[in-house]
């Protein structure tokens, strides 16, 4: 199978009428989180940063399926995959982005592990209604950021009680420095088609999910708790010493603790969210003539939510914490090739509050505001070949 963004081979083996196994090799939708996608017309990112979790990646995936039969035709399929690790922390310059792209996942030296369990059954036995599915998926992986020895910072503070030597960090990390963070996440996904309404829902929870377009698009932060700021900025203020990673995609922070040189541990940003999408076959509900012009009307109502942990957002120094999206999509299938869609949506972002009350909210329309929003009206055709 080869297409614009997918290219893989698949091998199936059938043991008997009830049990089979398969292997997929190449780039395909990830088993973690990509099973359930909403019906939205906005295709720039399909709710990117607003609760829709999905991704495509190179992988080796294996699964076994068994049909238990019965009146509901129960089917169960567990899957396991090793996937190329990626985190979306791109190099800072365009030449390196084109040359090798994001590499902190690959620098970990190990693949990402993903699992999925699919349970399928016939909820509504009416003709033409697809089976229902309950899906659980999970992921575990690592990223590694590395700083070359030549990029270890000098300490420019003349106070010997803070910097015993300008080379305090170079001496402590003579061969460079590196830090590893973990990604761990899970999803619960539900697809319930019936003759009158189709319910699609997903909940996700985990850490460092920027690559999967959620978690407010945050990846990680430098945990400087307990470290002293040893360097001085251009105005003489105390700051942490910083060094770029070998790929230019991240920055490591250096400080001192009781006079000893250390680097700040990096922590993944934790987040949770999900969506619910309701699809109404208007033509079937209002008993339109199947062969008539009004046979192709559909209405979708959508709500999605994306929240990064407030304490992690504050540690980053950012303010963007919660994003949600509400949308209504009306579609008319004119024929097998052309569908026209009208979508009205509201995108909203909310800032994290400052417990001390010192840091103001971002300025929106000239005044400090805790939330800002975007109304969208979109209309256009969809061509199906």
VMD Tcl script that draws the C-alpha trace (Angstrom):
set ca {
  {0.00 0.00 0.00}
  {1.52 3.35 -1.06}
  {-0.05 6.81 -0.72}
  {1.05 10.38 -0.03}
  {1.78 9.86 3.70}
  {1.47 6.10 4.14}
  {3.62 3.37 2.64}
  {3.66 -0.12 4.10}
  {3.42 -3.81 3.39}
  {1.11 -6.20 5.22}
  {1.19 -9.98 5.63}
  {-1.82 -11.95 6.91}
  {-2.06 -15.58 7.92}
  {-5.35 -17.34 8.63}
  {-5.17 -20.22 11.10}
  {-8.87 -21.14 10.87}
  {-12.27 -19.52 10.35}
  {-12.01 -17.66 13.68}
  {-8.34 -16.81 14.22}
  {-5.76 -14.97 12.13}
  {-2.57 -12.95 12.62}
  {-0.88 -10.14 10.69}
  {2.29 -8.08 10.39}
  {2.61 -4.50 9.10}
  {5.99 -3.10 8.00}
  {6.42 0.55 6.98}
  {4.77 3.89 7.69}
  {1.19 3.63 8.89}
  {-1.11 5.18 11.48}
  {0.29 4.54 14.94}
  {-1.60 1.98 17.06}
  {-1.33 4.44 19.95}
  {-4.15 6.95 19.71}
  {-4.78 6.99 15.95}
  {-7.72 4.56 15.80}
  {-10.40 7.18 16.42}
  {-10.50 10.51 14.59}
  {-13.30 13.09 14.60}
  {-15.35 14.17 11.62}
  {-14.09 17.72 11.06}
  {-13.81 19.74 7.88}
  {-10.88 21.79 9.23}
  {-7.98 19.80 7.81}
  {-4.99 22.04 8.62}
  {-4.33 19.91 11.68}
  {-7.68 18.25 12.42}
  {-7.89 20.00 15.79}
  {-4.11 20.17 16.24}
  {-3.39 21.28 19.80}
  {-7.09 21.03 20.62}
  {-7.55 17.48 21.84}
  {-7.23 15.34 18.69}
  {-4.42 12.82 19.22}
  {-3.04 10.94 16.19}
  {0.15 10.35 14.20}
  {1.76 8.42 11.35}
  {5.17 6.78 11.84}
  {7.45 4.01 10.53}
  {6.75 0.82 12.49}
  {6.77 -2.95 12.76}
  {3.32 -4.00 14.04}
  {1.99 -7.46 14.83}
  {-1.43 -8.61 15.96}
  {-3.68 -11.61 16.48}
  {-7.43 -11.46 15.90}
  {-10.07 -13.92 17.10}
  {-13.78 -13.92 16.29}
  {-15.81 -15.32 19.19}
  {-19.03 -15.18 17.17}
  {-22.34 -15.09 19.00}
  {-25.36 -12.91 18.33}
  {-23.19 -9.75 18.38}
  {-20.28 -11.23 16.41}
  {-17.71 -10.39 19.09}
  {-14.15 -9.88 17.81}
  {-10.96 -9.28 19.85}
  {-7.56 -8.18 18.52}
  {-4.44 -7.36 20.62}
  {-1.53 -5.66 18.84}
  {2.12 -4.86 19.57}
  {4.41 -2.47 17.67}
  {7.92 -1.06 17.70}
  {7.78 2.47 16.30}
  {10.32 5.10 15.29}
  {10.55 7.50 18.27}
  {9.93 11.18 17.52}
  {9.20 14.21 19.71}
  {8.77 17.21 17.44}
  {11.72 19.20 18.87}
  {13.07 20.42 15.55}
  {16.54 21.92 15.01}
  {16.55 25.68 15.30}
  {17.97 26.32 11.82}
  {16.21 25.39 8.60}
  {19.24 23.67 7.02}
  {19.36 21.07 9.79}
  {15.57 20.68 9.66}
  {15.90 19.71 6.00}
  {19.11 17.75 6.55}
  {18.06 15.35 9.28}
  {15.01 16.74 11.06}
  {14.14 15.97 14.66}
  {16.61 13.48 16.15}
  {16.16 13.47 19.93}
  {14.00 10.36 19.74}
  {16.53 8.54 17.55}
  {19.37 9.67 19.85}
  {17.82 7.61 22.64}
  {19.06 4.51 20.81}
  {15.84 2.51 21.29}
  {12.46 2.24 19.52}
  {9.18 3.33 20.98}
  {6.88 0.54 22.17}
  {3.14 0.75 21.49}
  {0.23 -1.59 22.21}
  {-3.43 -1.63 21.25}
  {-6.42 -3.80 22.18}
  {-9.47 -3.67 19.90}
  {-12.84 -5.09 20.94}
  {-15.47 -5.10 18.21}
  {-19.13 -6.13 18.21}
  {-22.36 -5.42 16.33}
  {-24.28 -2.94 18.49}
  {-27.03 -2.08 16.00}
  {-28.06 -4.94 13.70}
  {-29.77 -2.73 11.15}
  {-28.51 -3.19 7.56}
  {-25.55 -1.00 6.65}
  {-24.57 -0.09 10.23}
  {-20.86 -0.60 10.99}
  {-19.72 -2.58 14.08}
  {-19.02 -0.80 17.38}
  {-15.50 -0.71 18.83}
  {-13.91 -0.20 22.25}
  {-10.17 0.42 21.98}
  {-7.38 0.82 24.50}
  {-3.85 1.82 23.51}
  {-0.59 2.74 25.22}
  {2.93 3.98 24.47}
  {6.31 4.04 26.21}
  {9.41 5.69 24.80}
  {12.47 7.82 25.48}
  {14.12 10.94 24.09}
  {17.69 12.02 24.70}
  {19.18 15.49 24.46}
  {22.99 15.77 24.20}
  {25.39 18.70 24.57}
  {28.86 18.45 23.06}
  {31.90 19.12 25.23}
  {32.75 22.19 23.14}
  {29.30 23.67 23.92}
  {29.47 23.29 27.72}
  {29.13 26.88 29.03}
  {31.69 28.97 30.86}
  {30.77 30.54 34.21}
  {31.18 34.33 34.01}
  {30.38 35.17 37.63}
  {33.49 36.58 39.38}
  {32.18 35.53 42.82}
  {34.31 32.50 43.71}
  {31.68 31.41 46.23}
  {29.33 30.81 43.30}
  {31.77 29.93 40.53}
  {34.96 28.49 41.95}
  {36.38 28.59 38.41}
  {35.23 29.86 35.01}
  {35.67 26.25 33.83}
  {33.59 24.71 36.64}
  {31.11 23.19 34.16}
  {33.69 22.22 31.54}
  {35.69 20.42 34.21}
  {32.64 18.61 35.55}
  {31.39 17.60 32.08}
  {34.62 17.15 30.16}
  {33.06 14.78 27.63}
  {29.75 16.61 27.27}
  {26.38 16.13 28.93}
  {23.18 14.27 28.20}
  {19.71 13.92 29.66}
  {16.95 11.38 29.02}
  {13.20 11.81 29.52}
  {10.39 9.27 29.26}
  {7.12 9.32 27.37}
  {4.29 7.25 28.82}
  {0.63 7.61 27.82}
  {-2.61 5.70 27.25}
  {-5.95 6.18 25.54}
  {-9.49 4.82 25.78}
  {-11.47 5.14 22.54}
  {-15.08 4.39 21.70}
  {-16.97 4.13 18.41}
  {-20.71 3.42 18.65}
  {-22.49 3.51 15.26}
  {-26.30 3.18 15.23}
  {-28.92 3.88 12.58}
  {-29.79 7.27 14.17}
  {-26.55 8.58 15.69}
  {-22.86 7.64 15.73}
  {-20.92 8.42 18.88}
  {-17.12 8.72 18.62}
  {-15.13 9.53 21.76}
  {-11.57 9.42 23.01}
  {-9.77 10.13 26.29}
  {-5.97 10.36 26.52}
  {-3.55 10.93 29.38}
  {0.25 11.01 29.41}
  {3.49 12.97 29.15}
  {5.47 14.60 26.33}
  {2.77 14.29 23.65}
  {3.80 17.20 21.42}
  {4.55 14.78 18.56}
  {0.96 13.54 18.75}
  {-0.39 17.11 18.41}
  {-1.74 17.44 21.96}
  {-0.56 18.51 25.42}
  {-0.83 22.18 24.33}
  {2.08 21.24 22.03}
  {4.58 21.29 24.93}
  {7.36 18.70 25.18}
  {9.62 19.16 28.22}
  {11.12 21.69 30.61}
  {14.34 22.14 32.61}
  {13.66 21.46 36.28}
  {15.88 24.02 38.02}
  {14.49 23.50 41.53}
  {17.29 23.69 44.11}
  {19.91 25.04 41.70}
  {21.70 28.38 42.09}
  {21.95 30.76 39.12}
  {25.69 31.07 38.60}
  {26.03 33.17 35.45}
  {25.42 36.88 34.83}
  {23.44 38.42 32.00}
  {24.35 41.63 30.15}
  {22.81 43.72 32.95}
  {24.60 41.86 35.71}
  {21.58 39.83 36.82}
  {21.94 36.23 37.94}
  {20.83 33.63 35.38}
  {21.39 29.96 34.69}
  {24.16 29.03 32.28}
  {22.75 27.53 29.07}
  {24.05 25.33 26.27}
  {22.40 24.25 22.99}
  {21.89 20.56 22.27}
  {23.89 18.94 19.49}
  {20.91 19.21 17.12}
  {19.90 22.74 18.11}
  {16.44 21.52 19.10}
  {16.71 22.09 22.86}
  {18.66 23.91 25.53}
  {20.23 22.39 28.64}
  {20.54 24.52 31.76}
  {23.50 24.46 34.15}
  {23.67 25.65 37.75}
  {25.36 24.95 41.06}
  {24.20 23.17 44.17}
  {26.30 23.70 47.32}
  {29.15 24.82 45.06}
  {29.04 21.75 42.82}
  {28.34 21.94 39.10}
  {25.11 20.30 37.92}
  {22.72 20.44 35.01}
  {18.97 20.72 35.47}
  {17.05 17.52 34.92}
  {14.54 17.71 32.10}
  {10.97 16.67 32.82}
  {8.18 15.86 30.34}
  {5.06 18.00 30.39}
  {2.04 16.01 31.58}
  {-1.35 16.47 29.96}
  {-4.79 15.00 29.40}
  {-7.78 15.55 27.16}
  {-10.05 14.04 24.56}
  {-13.12 14.65 22.45}
  {-16.65 13.52 21.72}
  {-18.13 13.63 18.23}
  {-21.81 12.97 17.43}
  {-22.86 12.18 13.87}
  {-26.50 12.39 12.79}
  {-27.60 10.92 9.42}
  {-30.22 13.57 8.74}
  {-31.46 11.98 5.54}
  {-32.15 8.67 7.30}
  {-33.71 10.35 10.36}
  {-36.11 12.39 8.20}
  {-36.75 9.42 5.90}
  {-35.46 11.01 2.71}
  {-35.85 9.04 -0.51}
  {-32.60 6.96 -0.82}
  {-32.42 7.64 -4.56}
  {-33.40 11.32 -4.25}
  {-31.33 14.50 -4.03}
  {-31.78 14.79 -0.24}
  {-30.25 11.41 0.55}
  {-26.78 12.73 1.50}
  {-27.25 15.10 4.46}
  {-25.12 14.60 7.62}
  {-24.68 16.71 10.78}
  {-21.74 16.39 13.19}
  {-21.40 18.03 16.61}
  {-17.94 18.07 18.13}
  {-16.30 19.09 21.41}
  {-12.63 18.56 22.31}
  {-10.47 19.45 25.30}
  {-6.69 19.66 25.77}
  {-5.09 20.48 29.12}
  {-1.43 20.60 30.18}
  {-0.70 20.31 33.91}
  {-0.71 23.80 35.41}
  {2.39 23.21 37.54}
  {4.36 22.07 34.47}
  {3.23 25.07 32.41}
  {4.35 27.41 35.18}
  {7.76 25.70 35.29}
  {8.16 26.29 31.56}
  {7.42 29.95 32.07}
  {4.54 29.84 29.59}
  {0.89 30.74 30.13}
  {-1.01 28.62 27.58}
  {-2.62 25.75 29.49}
  {-6.13 24.77 28.38}
  {-7.52 24.58 24.86}
  {-10.97 23.51 23.77}
  {-12.87 23.36 20.51}
  {-16.58 23.27 19.73}
  {-17.75 22.71 16.15}
  {-20.86 21.96 14.11}
  {-20.36 20.46 10.65}
  {-23.11 20.10 8.04}
  {-22.30 18.06 4.93}
  {-24.19 17.25 1.75}
  {-23.01 14.40 -0.46}
  {-24.02 15.45 -3.95}
  {-22.72 12.25 -5.54}
  {-19.97 9.67 -5.07}
  {-17.30 12.19 -6.11}
  {-18.29 15.51 -4.51}
  {-19.42 16.49 -1.00}
  {-20.06 20.07 0.15}
  {-19.38 21.01 3.79}
  {-20.20 23.99 6.01}
  {-18.46 24.15 9.40}
  {-18.86 26.68 12.25}
  {-16.32 26.38 15.07}
  {-15.03 28.09 18.20}
  {-11.39 27.65 19.25}
  {-10.60 28.84 22.78}
  {-7.36 28.99 24.80}
  {-7.09 29.72 28.52}
  {-4.03 30.89 30.42}
  {-2.76 29.35 33.64}
  {-3.27 31.50 36.72}
  {-0.40 32.79 38.85}
  {-0.89 31.72 42.51}
  {1.15 34.72 43.67}
  {-0.87 37.17 41.60}
  {2.35 38.85 40.44}
  {2.50 37.65 36.85}
  {-0.24 39.29 34.75}
  {-2.38 37.51 32.21}
  {-1.49 37.91 28.51}
  {-2.78 41.01 26.75}
  {-5.74 40.34 24.45}
  {-7.49 43.20 22.66}
  {-5.46 45.65 24.73}
  {-6.37 44.32 28.19}
  {-5.12 41.41 30.36}
  {-7.30 38.37 29.66}
  {-7.34 34.80 30.92}
  {-8.82 33.43 27.70}
  {-8.83 34.26 24.02}
  {-10.79 32.71 21.18}
  {-11.27 32.38 17.45}
  {-14.57 31.94 15.59}
  {-14.27 30.21 12.22}
  {-16.67 29.75 9.33}
  {-15.49 27.34 6.66}
  {-17.20 26.16 3.49}
  {-15.87 24.06 0.67}
  {-16.01 20.84 -1.36}
  {-14.47 17.45 -0.68}
  {-13.48 15.41 -3.74}
  {-13.35 11.63 -3.36}
  {-11.49 9.55 -5.95}
}
mol new
graphics top color blue
foreach p $ca { graphics top sphere $p radius 0.5 }
foreach p [lrange $ca 0 end-1] q [lrange $ca 1 end] { graphics top cylinder $p $q radius 0.2 }
display resetview
